[in-house]
Amino acid sequence: MEEKKSCECCGKRTERSEEERKKLINRLNRIEGQIRGLKGMVERNEYCTDILIQSAAVNAAVNAFNKDLISNHIKGCVVRDIKEGKEEVIDELVATLQKLMK
């Protein structure tokens, strides 16, 4: 396993399995492709409704990415920190969920 390094801004990192990392990267690559597709639609002056439908698909893809990431975060990081007595992770989780639900 590789050495755990700290984030400069907050000192935290998340070690992910290779499988989890690949799954997240694949989702992001698909989202990136969808965004490029949206840009192309705008450049080609395609119909607004068609662009909006594709934009909604991008939002759904980002939401699916967020659901996977938050699930992994709760099952991994949050559980670990609570077991270590770091209950402030609960406040951090609540603040994160509030931002996601805006």
C-alpha positions in Angstrom: 0.0 0.0 0.0 1.3 3.5 -0.8 2.3 6.0 1.8 -0.5 8.1 3.1 0.1 11.8 2.4 -1.7 14.7 3.9 -3.7 17.3 2.1 -2.0 20.7 2.5 -5.3 22.6 3.2 -6.8 20.3 5.8 -4.3 17.5 6.5 -6.8 14.7 5.4 -6.6 12.1 2.7 -8.6 9.1 1.8 -7.0 5.8 0.8 -9.2 4.0 -1.8 -8.9 0.6 -3.1 -7.8 0.3 -6.7 -11.4 -0.9 -7.6 -13.1 2.0 -5.9 -10.6 4.5 -7.5 -11.2 3.0 -11.0 -15.0 3.1 -10.6 -14.9 6.8 -9.6 -12.5 7.7 -12.4 -14.7 5.9 -14.9 -17.7 7.8 -13.8 -15.8 11.1 -14.0 -14.6 10.2 -17.5 -18.2 9.5 -18.7 -19.3 12.8 -17.1 -16.4 14.6 -18.8 -17.6 13.2 -22.2 -21.1 14.3 -21.5 -19.9 17.8 -20.8 -17.9 17.9 -24.0 -21.1 16.7 -25.8 -23.1 19.6 -24.2 -20.4 22.0 -25.3 -20.6 20.7 -28.9 -24.4 21.0 -28.9 -24.1 24.7 -27.9 -21.4 25.2 -30.5 -23.6 23.7 -33.2 -26.6 25.8 -32.1 -28.7 22.8 -31.3 -32.3 23.2 -30.0 -32.5 24.5 -26.4 -34.7 21.6 -25.2 -32.3 19.0 -26.6 -29.4 20.7 -24.7 -31.5 20.9 -21.5 -32.3 17.2 -21.7 -28.6 16.4 -22.0 -27.8 18.8 -19.2 -30.3 16.9 -17.0 -28.5 13.7 -17.8 -25.2 15.3 -16.7 -26.8 16.4 -13.4 -28.0 12.8 -12.9 -24.5 11.4 -13.6 -22.9 13.9 -11.1 -25.5 13.0 -8.5 -24.8 9.3 -9.0 -21.1 10.0 -8.6 -21.8 11.9 -5.4 -24.0 9.1 -4.0 -21.2 6.6 -4.5 -18.6 8.9 -3.0 -20.7 9.8 0.1 -21.6 6.2 0.6 -18.0 5.2 0.6 -17.1 8.1 2.8 -19.7 7.2 5.4 -18.8 3.4 5.4 -15.1 4.1 5.5 -13.9 7.5 6.8 -16.8 8.4 9.0 -17.0 4.9 10.7 -13.2 4.9 11.2 -13.1 8.4 12.7 -16.0 7.6 15.1 -14.3 4.4 16.2 -11.2 6.5 16.9 -13.3 8.9 19.0 -13.2 11.8 16.4 -16.8 12.7 16.7 -16.3 16.0 14.9 -16.5 14.0 11.7 -20.3 14.0 12.3 -20.5 17.8 12.1 -18.3 17.7 9.0 -20.7 15.1 7.4 -23.8 17.1 8.2 -22.2 20.2 6.7 -21.2 18.3 3.6 -24.7 16.8 3.2 -26.3 20.3 3.6 -24.0 21.6 0.8 -25.0 18.7 -1.5 -28.7 19.3 -0.9 -28.7 23.0 -2.0 
